[in-house]
């Protein structure tokens, strides 16, 4: 890593403000209303995106490879205390982390959640929206529940292991996607983009990737069709550090109009109908069919071949029917589409 070359992007009138002694990978992104204290460390493809509300980060924070921090437009900012460690493919979304928290590999902390000081969120765990977790505890599962207390000396070993890129000592690491961009196959089909679509500077597209008008692929995403096809409909957004990969053997991935693919999602082949949502941190197997207006919950693991019926939320590991969507939730899907259309327009103009 190095202190020069990372992308510091303005958003409207807001410019990131970073303290001294930052160590920032060239492929890392810091955008908008992000402020950070001294000693910030960002690894490859980590993304701190404050393009609505603010992100405030204390001193000596660490974000591992493909870690993501974002906000909830008009609802929640993100606050990260001093000496916080976020592991590889970790996601901190519109929440509050007190001093000394560890968010391990592929763990997710969701909107409005508050994690107390010196807590450990175990690999792959999901802290649900608006939950308050006491400090000095270990939390695991989806949803994350308390497992035991943890002493500061033990927690220090977890900080050190994650910062060394070794995962969490003595714990089986979460299965992680490739943490580097794939190389485009020589002679493969090239992406085809509508002139009004948006592809972030640190995203990677390979093969026959088709993007309709106002579709957006955000920072550090990988969309790799191999020798198959990936199609994104109009106004569909694929959020930071999501990884969509398929090939001819596995089949095409076709995503309809007005679809949101949340941060740090992993998907293979399949079909996603119009006005659907795939929640942040979800893992979606091959040949999954998400019908129009359906939802995959945050952190869900959807087994290959599953059909998610229209109007339903599927959640859990493995994902099962949870309940029918409420009218307000459907309206929320439309709000996300409008917000991301605005984001794309601002980033394109910048």
C-alpha positions in Angstrom: 0.0 0.0 0.0 1.0 3.6 -0.4 0.0 7.1 0.6 -0.4 8.4 -2.9 -2.8 7.5 -5.8 -6.0 6.5 -4.0 -9.1 8.1 -5.3 -10.5 11.0 -3.2 -13.7 12.0 -4.9 -15.8 15.1 -4.3 -19.5 14.7 -4.2 -21.4 17.9 -4.9 -19.7 20.5 -2.7 -18.2 17.9 -0.3 -14.6 16.7 -0.3 -13.0 14.0 1.9 -10.8 15.1 4.8 -8.2 12.6 5.9 -5.8 12.9 8.8 -2.0 12.5 8.8 -0.1 9.3 8.3 -2.8 7.7 6.2 -1.8 4.5 4.3 -4.1 4.2 1.3 -4.1 1.6 -1.5 -4.1 3.1 -5.0 -7.4 1.3 -5.8 -9.1 2.5 -2.6 -11.9 5.1 -2.8 -12.9 7.9 -0.4 -15.8 9.9 -1.5 -17.9 12.9 -0.4 -18.5 13.8 3.2 -15.9 11.4 4.7 -13.7 12.6 7.5 -11.0 10.4 9.1 -8.5 10.8 11.9 -4.8 10.1 11.8 -3.5 6.7 10.8 -6.3 5.5 8.5 -5.4 2.4 6.6 -7.3 1.4 3.4 -6.4 -1.8 1.6 -7.1 -2.7 -2.1 -10.5 -1.8 -3.4 -11.9 -0.7 0.0 -14.5 2.0 -0.4 -15.7 4.7 1.9 -18.6 6.4 0.1 -20.4 9.4 1.9 -22.4 10.7 -1.0 -25.5 11.5 1.0 -25.0 11.6 4.8 -21.6 11.8 6.4 -19.0 9.1 7.3 -17.0 10.0 10.4 -14.0 7.8 11.2 -11.7 8.1 14.2 -8.0 7.5 14.5 -6.1 4.4 13.5 -9.0 2.8 11.7 -8.3 -0.2 9.3 -10.4 -1.4 6.3 -9.3 -4.6 4.7 -9.5 -5.6 1.1 -12.9 -4.9 -0.5 -14.3 -3.6 2.8 -17.1 -1.1 2.3 -18.6 1.8 4.3 -21.7 3.7 3.1 -24.6 5.7 4.5 -28.4 5.7 4.2 -29.5 8.8 2.2 -31.6 11.1 4.4 -31.7 8.6 7.3 -28.4 7.6 8.8 -24.8 8.7 8.7 -21.9 6.3 9.6 -19.7 6.7 12.7 -16.6 4.6 13.3 -14.6 5.1 16.5 -10.9 5.0 17.1 -8.9 1.8 16.6 -11.6 0.0 14.7 -10.8 -2.9 12.4 -13.0 -4.0 9.4 -11.9 -7.2 7.8 -11.8 -8.3 4.2 -15.2 -7.9 2.4 -16.6 -6.5 5.6 -19.5 -4.0 5.3 -20.3 -1.1 7.6 -23.6 0.5 6.5 -25.2 3.6 8.1 -24.4 2.4 11.6 -22.2 3.3 14.6 -19.1 1.4 15.7 -17.6 2.4 19.1 -13.9 2.4 19.8 -11.9 -0.8 19.3 -14.6 -2.8 17.5 -13.6 -5.7 15.2 -15.9 -6.4 12.2 -14.4 -9.7 10.9 -14.2 -10.9 7.3 -17.5 -10.8 5.3 -19.4 -9.5 8.4 -22.1 -6.9 7.9 -23.4 -4.2 10.2 -26.7 -2.7 9.0 -28.6 0.6 9.1 -29.0 2.2 12.5 -27.2 -0.5 14.4 -24.9 0.5 17.3 -22.0 -1.8 18.3 -20.5 -1.1 21.7 -16.8 -0.6 22.4 -14.3 -3.5 22.0 -16.9 -6.0 20.6 -16.1 -8.6 18.0 -18.4 -9.4 15.1 -17.5 -12.8 13.9 -16.8 -13.7 10.2 -19.9 -13.7 8.0 -22.2 -12.5 10.7 -25.0 -9.9 10.2 -26.0 -7.3 12.7 -29.6 -6.4 11.8 -30.9 -2.8 11.4 -31.4 -0.7 14.6 -29.9 -3.3 16.9 -27.8 -2.1 19.9 -25.0 -4.5 20.9 -23.2 -4.2 24.2 -19.4 -3.8 24.2 -16.7 -6.4 25.1 -18.8 -9.3 23.7 -18.4 -11.7 20.8 -21.3 -11.8 18.4 -22.0 -14.5 15.7 -24.6 -15.6 13.3 -27.3 -14.1 11.1 -28.8 -12.3 12.9 -25.7 -11.8 15.2 -26.3 -12.9 18.8 -24.1 -12.7 21.9 -21.8 -15.7 22.3 -19.5 -14.7 25.2 -17.5 -11.9 26.7 -14.1 -11.1 25.3 -11.1 -9.6 27.1 -9.0 -6.8 25.5 -5.9 -9.0 25.3 -7.8 -11.5 23.2 -9.4 -8.9 21.1 -6.0 -7.4 20.3 -5.0 -10.7 18.6 -8.0 -10.4 16.3 -7.2 -6.8 15.4 -3.6 -7.9 14.6 -4.6 -11.0 12.5 -7.1 -9.0 10.4 -4.7 -6.2 9.8 -2.1 -8.7 8.7 -4.6 -10.1 6.2 -4.7 -13.5 7.8 -8.4 -13.7 8.8 -9.4 -14.3 12.4 -7.1 -16.5 14.3 -8.6 -19.8 15.6 -11.8 -19.2 13.7 -12.7 -20.8 10.4 -12.7 -17.8 8.0 -15.8 -17.0 6.0 -15.6 -18.1 2.4 -14.5 -15.1 0.5 -14.7 -14.2 -3.2 -11.7 -13.4 -5.2 -10.2 -10.2 -3.7 -8.6 -9.1 -7.0 -10.1 -8.1 -10.3 -10.2 -10.7 -13.0 -8.3 -10.1 -16.2 -10.4 -9.8 -19.3 -10.1 -12.9 -21.5 -8.2 -12.2 -24.7 -10.6 -12.1 -27.6 -13.7 -12.2 -25.4 -16.8 -10.1 -26.1 -16.6 -6.5 -24.9 -19.0 -4.7 -22.6 -21.8 -2.8 -24.2 -23.0 0.3 -22.3 -25.7 2.8 -22.9 -24.3 6.3 -23.1 -26.3 7.3 -20.0 -25.1 4.4 -17.8 -22.5 4.7 -15.1 -19.4 2.6 -14.3 -17.2 3.6 -11.4 -13.5 4.1 -12.0 -12.5 1.1 -9.8 -15.2 -1.3 -11.2 -14.1 -4.1 -13.5 -16.2 -5.4 -16.4 -15.2 -8.3 -18.5 -16.9 -10.2 -21.4 -20.4 -9.6 -22.7 -21.8 -7.2 -20.1 -24.8 -5.1 -21.4 -26.0 -2.0 -19.5 -29.3 -0.3 -20.3 -30.0 3.5 -19.9 -29.2 4.8 -16.4 -27.9 1.5 -15.1 -25.0 1.9 -12.6 -22.1 -0.3 -11.5 -20.4 1.2 -8.5 -16.9 1.2 -6.9 -14.8 -1.9 -6.8 -17.6 -4.1 -8.3 -16.6 -7.1 -10.6 -19.0 -8.0 -13.4 -17.5 -10.8 -15.3 -19.6 -12.6 -17.9 -16.8 -14.9 -19.1 -18.1 -16.5 -22.3 -21.7 -16.0 -21.3 -23.8 -12.8 -20.9 -24.7 -10.5 -18.0 -27.4 -7.9 -18.8 -28.5 -5.0 -16.5 -31.8 -3.3 -17.2 -32.7 0.3 -17.1 -32.0 2.2 -13.8 -30.7 -0.9 -12.2 -27.8 -0.4 -9.7 -25.0 -2.8 -8.6 -23.5 -1.4 -5.4 -19.9 -1.2 -4.2 -17.8 -4.4 -4.0 -20.5 -6.7 -5.4 -19.2 -9.5 -7.5 -21.3 -11.0 -10.4 -19.5 -13.8 -12.2 -20.7 -16.5 -14.6 -19.7 -18.4 -17.8 -21.3 -20.4 -20.5 -21.4 -23.6 -18.5 -23.2 -21.8 -15.7 -25.5 -19.7 -17.9 -26.4 -16.1 -18.3 -27.3 -13.6 -15.6 -30.2 -11.3 -16.7 -31.3 -8.5 -14.3 -34.4 -6.5 -15.1 -35.3 -2.8 -14.8 -35.3 -0.9 -11.5 -33.4 -3.6 -9.6 -31.1 -2.9 -6.6 -28.1 -5.3 -6.0 -26.8 -4.2 -2.6 -23.2 -3.8 -1.4 -20.9 -6.8 -1.2 -23.3 -9.2 -2.9 -22.1 -12.4 -4.7 -24.1 -13.7 -7.6 -23.8 -16.3 -10.3 -26.1 -17.1 -13.2 -29.9 -16.6 -13.1 -32.7 -14.1 -13.5 -33.8 -11.2 -11.4 -37.1 -9.6 -12.3 -38.1 -6.0 -12.5 -38.3 -3.9 -9.3 -36.6 -6.5 -7.2 -34.0 -6.1 -4.5 -31.0 -8.3 -3.5 -29.9 -7.3 0.0 -26.4 -6.3 1.0 -24.0 -9.2 1.8 -26.3 -11.8 0.2 -24.8 -14.9 -1.6 -26.9 -16.0 -4.5 -26.2 -19.3 -6.2 -26.5 -20.2 -9.9 -29.8 -20.6 -11.7 -31.7 -18.7 -9.1 -34.9 -17.0 -10.3 -36.0 -13.8 -8.4 -39.4 -13.0 -9.7 -40.6 -9.4 -10.3 -41.0 -7.4 -7.1 -39.3 -10.0 -4.9 -36.6 -9.5 -2.2 -33.6 -11.4 -1.0 -32.8 -10.3 2.5 -29.4 -9.0 3.7 -26.9 -11.7 4.4 -29.1 -14.4 2.9 -27.6 -17.5 1.3 -29.8 -18.5 -1.6 -29.2 -22.1 -2.8 -28.7 -22.8 -6.5 -32.0 -23.3 -8.4 -34.2 -21.5 -5.9 -37.2 -19.5 -7.1 -38.1 -16.4 -5.0 -41.8 -15.6 -5.7 -43.1 -12.2 -6.5 -43.9 -10.1 -3.5 -42.0 -12.2 -1.0 -38.9 -11.8 1.1 -36.5 -14.8 1.3 -34.1 -14.7 4.2 -31.8 -17.0 6.2 -29.1 -19.5 5.5 -30.3 -21.3 3.5 -32.8 -18.7 2.4 -36.5 -19.6 2.9 -39.8 -17.7 2.7 -39.8 -15.1 5.4 -42.9 -13.0 4.8 -44.7 -11.0 2.1 -43.5 -7.5 1.3 -45.4 -4.6 2.8 -46.5 -1.7 0.7 -44.0 0.7 2.4 -41.1 -1.7 1.6 -42.1 -1.7 -2.1 -42.0 2.1 -2.0 -38.6 1.9 -0.4 -37.3 -0.1 -3.3 -38.4 2.8 -5.6 -36.7 5.3 -3.4 -33.4 3.5 -3.7 -33.7 3.6 -7.5 -34.3 7.3 -7.4 -31.4 7.9 -5.0 -29.0 5.9 -7.2 -30.1 7.6 -10.3 -29.1 10.9 -8.6 -25.8 9.5 -7.5 -25.0 8.3 -11.0 -25.8 11.6 -12.5 -23.5 13.4 -10.1 -20.6 11.1 -10.6 -21.0 11.2 -14.4 -20.9 15.0 -14.3 -17.9 15.1 -12.0 
